[in-house]
Amino acid sequence: MLIGTQNTLSEVINARGVFTPLGVSRSSKEVCEAVSDALGRHFIMDDLHDAVGREIAEMTNASAATVVHCSAAAITLAVAASMTGSSPGAIKQLPDASGLKSRVILPANHAVNYGHPIEQAIRLAGAKPELVGDNSACGIEDLAHACSKLDACCLVLVSSRLTGGEMLDFRKAVSAAHEHDLPVVIDGAAQDFRIEDLLDTGADVVLISGQKYLAGPTSGLVLGKPDLVSAVRAQEKGIGRGMKASKEVLLGVLTALKLRQQLNKEAWSSDQKEKVARFVSVANTIEGITAKANPDPTNLPFDRVHLCIAKSSEFPDAAQMAAALKAGEPSIWIMDHLTHQSEIVLELVQLTQEEIDTVLDRIREVVSQYQKS
Ligand SMILES: *Cc1c(COP(=O)(O)O)cnc(C)c1O
């Protein structure tokens, strides 16, 4: 590490998924080499953008593609594109939305917080989010009514395990918007395994993070209809200036996508399931722990480990377990959204077998230390 010895950084084992505060993912050697090679060269950036966009479109079966700084930026810029189209004057004017359609329809149970509220990514374009329905559900008729409003510029949907309540029928939602000629943007940041499904809904653009399971450099892929994609690209002469993709990012994410194309997804997915099954069977030998494998709620092709900790004064509760794992060296991070029901959740996708063994040892140690104290 290049950080001075006066600053010590913890070593981290990330069983929390593609989590931004932990540096999201680890890139392959090929991606690192592509990034490093690009950093040492000049390019005509417009030509590089066009070429990379065409290749990404071809690989993802999208009609068109471009890359921006990240998915949060992609949300802001897709909204901006739906407000301005390719009009240079309108692009220059943002985030002043005067005279432009600027109401963004968003199901209330899709108003996720991935580090900041998605509404803020929408407002950054100068738009006004309008939430439809409530935390438990969003009815298609209510959505259609909202989409009929004259100042609506787009419908934003989120495909993520972070959404709450009833699953929305995306195809029906897209049709409802299209009946009013309203473009539809799907934020599918962590769903690079499901690009085809998301494009199949008929959405105008699908937004995907290049750095989550794709394990490229931080980037936001914008995939979909050529007009909207070029209107996103055109925002670089406006509010998109600070959200642009740089040369090393374009070539790094292209390499990550090429590797994904070569991946045997079925074999990968069965390896992941096996990894989880092995973890579960060892974890079940730890006193006070009941482990099981749970599928991803949005159909990503892997399971997660749920560890249920016995509710008794003999065992640490789930929040204490999470804190003890984090406080150790290396610092182990798990998903702690279910600690209120005595569960911790681990995502093993990014872990090596050695890291998995360390995690299992630490869990056993935390339980036995608690019993001694
Ligand atoms: C991670 C995430 C984002 C933000 O992605 P970045 O590429 O980090 O900007 C947006 N939406 C959802 C649903 C996410 O999971």
The ligand as an SDF file (V2000), in Angstrom:
LIG
                    3D

 15 15  0  0  0  0  0  0  0  0999 V2000
  -25.4400    1.3120   -5.8940 C   0  0  0  0  0  0  0  0  0  0  0  0
  -26.7400    1.8570   -6.3370 C   0  0  0  0  0  0  0  0  0  0  0  0
  -26.8240    3.1150   -6.9410 C   0  0  0  0  0  0  0  0  0  0  0  0
  -25.6340    4.0130   -7.0750 C   0  0  0  0  0  0  0  0  0  0  0  0
  -24.6700    3.4440   -7.8610 O   0  0  0  0  0  0  0  0  0  0  0  0
  -23.2600    4.1850   -8.0330 P   0  0  0  0  0  0  0  0  0  0  0  0
  -22.7070    3.5440   -9.2720 O   0  0  0  0  0  0  0  0  0  0  0  0
  -22.4860    3.9170   -6.8010 O   0  0  0  0  0  0  0  0  0  0  0  0
  -23.5470    5.6280   -8.2050 O   0  0  0  0  0  0  0  0  0  0  0  0
  -28.0330    3.5430   -7.4040 C   0  0  0  0  0  0  0  0  0  0  0  0
  -29.1390    2.7930   -7.2740 N   0  0  0  0  0  0  0  0  0  0  0  0
  -29.1130    1.5850   -6.6880 C   0  0  0  0  0  0  0  0  0  0  0  0
  -30.3740    0.7930   -6.6000 C   0  0  0  0  0  0  0  0  0  0  0  0
  -27.9180    1.0630   -6.1970 C   0  0  0  0  0  0  0  0  0  0  0  0
  -27.8830   -0.1440   -5.6300 O   0  0  0  0  0  0  0  0  0  0  0  0
  1  2  1  0
  2  3  1  0
  2 14  2  0
  3  4  1  0
  3 10  2  0
  4  5  1  0
  5  6  1  0
  6  7  2  0
  6  8  1  0
  6  9  1  0
 10 11  1  0
 11 12  2  0
 12 13  1  0
 12 14  1  0
 14 15  1  0
M  END
$$$$
